[in-house]
Amino acid sequence: MDIDSIDTTVPTLGQSKIQSPVRANIKDARELFFVSDQNRVLIDIDLANLEDRIRHNCKFPSFEVAGPREKIYFDPSKLRCALVTCGGLCPGLNDIIRSIVLELYHAYGVPKIYGVRYGLQGFIPKYGHDFQSLTPKSVTNIHNMGGTILGSSRGPQSIEEIVDCLERMDIRILFMIGGDGTLRAASLIVNEITERNLKISVVGVPKTIDNDIYLVARSFGFETAVSVATQAIVAAHNEAKGYPNGIGLIKLMGRYSGFIAASAAIAQQDVNFVLIPEVDFDLHGNGGLLAAIEERLKDRKHAVIIVAEGAGQKFFRDKTEARDESGNVRLMDIGLYLKKELLAYLKSKNMETTVKYIDPSYMIRSLPSNASDNVYCSFLGRDAVHAGMAGKTGLLVGHWNNHFVHVPMSASVGKHKQVDPNGTLWLNVLAVTGQGGLKSNGIDLES
């Protein structure tokens, strides 16, 4: 990561002059301390790197700390806000909605809060989706539900029409909850707002179950996904052990990165091979995956494999590339491909086998979040509100070096965080699986 190239400046709509009502509106908030823009979190806190930067008189890029500001930009009594959820489902979406609504209403006294139905389509008149009024009563129990009460959609919509709608409805803060495509759209909306010289804040809450948002240490829903994925591993392991040369094959989310696959394998250490987009592998030949699985079966009579959905896409290079409504390349199904290749290879070796293929992806995406993600979403939603009320725009609220921070969209959008093949996470995967570089490494696999 070239931290010197990262511009951490967060745009603002103007000077904040209104005394925040947060201290008065939250009971027992006498000990609440407001956060200043001068409160910063270093991007790189490695001591050796810091000492080197001091010696060379380098700058120290840092993020603004998220949280309530003493002075705010918008008058809450006259404010209208809107929330929109976009893209695929993810555990925690309703938690974010609930957190934002409760903070706007109870802490700031904002009277008008709208939910935009079915993603960006909700702004476009031709679709005919009505806005949904959001109140504390309407969001009371939604954190117990999976999905999103606002609905979602994929695909680009007219940025001009979206901003037209914001103007017509007199929306002054827009909270956009979504992944990289949503954040790209949010950046374009900010640009259109700026060109029209409008005073509208756009705050992003990064949503990706894959945990691959750049400059965000953890995205909501990720811990729920890992937790549920471990249950799939247990099932796959039991199935594999139940048959001669049984194989449990699990496909997990991970278009560009293998964080879920790697973390689940470490959490439930019954996995023998983990395949992720960041680490290349071959199927055939010495050191290939198929030969390694053959040796595993000869030694232990069963095997469990996790493959991230974005792994092994090189095997489909002769296929015509298709894209979804959001412009993402449609991935080929590496799970089914591996199942077919495994069956054919082991048959050629006259080895009896049974392959149980498990794909829990959509079940994971639509579940309610677990307790850890509940807590995380509560912080994210409330800090998003604090940022918007202070007149900040073109940012996303993220987590970095154990603090919630403001990350400019321009610094994050269009990039992906990935598993470092030489980093601690992947080295731990290699240790618990014993797969090495898919070559014999002499490790006695006990699972």
Sequence and secondary structure as in RCSB ss.txt:
>XXXX:A:sequence
MDIDSIDTTVPTLGQSKIQSPVRANIKDARELFFVSDQNRVLIDIDLANLEDRIRHNCKFPSFEVAGPREKIYFD
PSKLRCALVTCGGLCPGLNDIIRSIVLELYHAYGVPKIYGVRYGLQGFIPKYGHDFQSLTPKSVTNIHNMGGTIL
GSSRGPQSIEEIVDCLERMDIRILFMIGGDGTLRAASLIVNEITERNLKISVVGVPKTIDNDIYLVARSFGFETA
VSVATQAIVAAHNEAKGYPNGIGLIKLMGRYSGFIAASAAIAQQDVNFVLIPEVDFDLHGNGGLLAAIEERLKDR
KHAVIIVAEGAGQKFFRDKTEARDESGNVRLMDIGLYLKKELLAYLKSKNMETTVKYIDPSYMIRSLPSNASDNV
YCSFLGRDAVHAGMAGKTGLLVGHWNNHFVHVPMSASVGKHKQVDPNGTLWLNVLAVTGQGGLKSNGIDLES
>XXXX:A:secstr
  GGG      BSS   EE SHHHHSTT TT     TT EEES   HHHHHHHHHTT    EEEE S  SEESS 
GGG EEEEEE SS  TTHHHHHHHHHHIIIIIT   EEEEETTGGGGG GGG    EE  TTTTTTGGGSSS TT
    S   HHHHHHHHHHTT  EEEEEE HHHHHHHHHHHHHHHHTT   EEEEEE  TT  BTT S  TTHHHH
HHHHHHHHHHHHHHHHTSTTEEEEEEE  SS  HHHHHHHHHS   SEEE TTS   SSSTT HHHHHHHHHHHH
SEEEEEEETTTTGGGGTTS   B TTS B    HHHHHHHHHHHHHHHTT   EEEEE  HHHHHTS   HHHHH
HHHHHHHHHHHHHHTTB SEEEEEETTEEEEEEHHHHTT B    TTSHHHHHHHHHH  TTTS        
